[in-house]
Structure formats: C-alpha cells, structure tokens
Amino acid sequence: MKVVMLAALAGLTLLSAGPAGAQGIGHTWFTRGPIVGADEFGPVVCNGKTDGADVGQVLEAYRNVRVPGASASKRAGTSYRRRFAGRVRIDHVYDDHFARVTVTEGNPAKHDIVELRKN
C-alpha cells in the first residue's frame, strides 16, 4: 500500500511540474519565437533573455506556407510546410521576452518564426 501511495504521489508531482517547465524546456533547447511586429527601430521578435537571446546572434527565419492540393487528413500529414524566409541578427534584447532585430538576408515578415540553430 505504501508503494502505491508513493508512486501516486510521484506521478502527481511530475504532472504538476510539466506545464510550469514546458516553455522553459522548449525555449532552452530551441530558442524559437515569432516576429511579433516592429517598433520605430525595426522588427521585434518574441525571443528574449529567458530564451538565451544575445546581441549579435543570427537567427534563421521560416514561414509556414500552405501546400496547394495537399490533403489535411491524419494519414497524409499536415498541408503546411516551413519555407526559409531569411536571417535576422539580434541588435538589442529588451527584456526576458522580446528583442529587436535587423534583417540580414531575405524578407522575414510578421508571424514568421525565427530560431537559433544549435548544433
């Protein structure tokens, strides 16, 4: 009985910790976020100190595009693909969540996803 109670308690502890750490885990390993808009100095990305953003980092930008004629059935997979849109360089990290960037290649736009490729 004691073993069952301990197992149940351990399971509840793990389940309750999941949502709190989910963003941190994803941002720690992927450093990914969208271009959310622009201010008077240039494009702003949702990628800040919490995500490990540093001035000078170059991020790749991808656009999610619908594939014409692709089926959206569960068996066929998604009808969207990621297409390379360009690169941006972090110029200023505002806070834990946002940074200003400069486009260095291509034409990244609002809603495109930027990510740091960690090898």
N, C-alpha and C positions, 0 to 999 in steps of 0.2 A: 504494500500500500504506500509506503514511504517513497519507493522508487517511482511509482506512478505520479505521485504528487510533485516530486522533484522534476520529473520530465514535463509535466503540465506547466509548472512554473517557468521552466527554462524556455518552453515553447512560447508562452505569453510574453516573456521578456524579449525574445527575438522578434516576434511580430510587432511589438510596440516600438521597437527601435528602428524598424525598417523605414517608415515614412520620414522620420526625422533625418536619417542619414542618406536618403535616396538622392537628393540634389547634390550633396557634398561628394558622394561617390562618383556620380556622373561627371560633375564639373572637374573633379580632381584628375580623373583619367582622360577625359575627352576635351576639356577646355573648349566648349562649344556654346554658341548662342546666336540669336538673330540680330540682324541690323534693324534697330527699332525706329530709326528716323535720323534726323540731322538737326544740329543746332547751328548757330552762326559761324562756328569754326569747322564744321564738316560732319560726316556721318558718325552716328553713335551706335555702339554695339552693346548688347547685354552680355558683357564679359568683363568682370572687374577683378578686384583684389581677391575675392573669395575663389575665383576661378583660376587664379595664378597668373593673371594678365600682368605683363611688364612692358614698359615703354620700349619700343624697338622690335618687339616680336612681330613676325609676319604671319598672318592667318590666311588660310585659303577660304574662299567664299564659294558656296554652292547654291544653286537654285533648284527647287523642286518643281519639275515640269510634268504635266500630264502627257502620257504617250498615246497618240491618236490610235484608235482602234483596239487598244489593249483591253482585255476583259478584267473586271474587278472581282471575279469570283475567288473564293478562298483557295481553290485548287490552282488557279493560274497565277496568283500573287497580285501584287498591287499594280495599279495602272499609272503610277508615278515613278519617275527616275530622278536621280540627282545629276545635275549638269554643272560642270565647272563654270563659275561666273567671273573669277578673278582673284586677286590678292589684295589685302589691306595691311597696313602697318600701324601698330598702336602708337599714338602720339602722346596721349595723356590718359591716365587712369583717374576717373572722377571719384569713385568710391568702391565699395565692395561689389557693386553690381554692374557698373557701366564704364565704358571707356570711349574716347574719341579716336577715330582712325583716319588715315589718308589712303585713298585708293592708289595702289601702285601698279596694278595690272587689271585689264578687263573692265567690266562695268557692273560691279556688285550694286544691288539696289535694296530698298527697304524690303524686309521679310526674307531676304537671302540668309542662309546660315553660314556663319564664319566659324572656323575651327583651327586650332593649333595642331599640327601633325606631330605627335610624339612618337618617335621611333625607338 
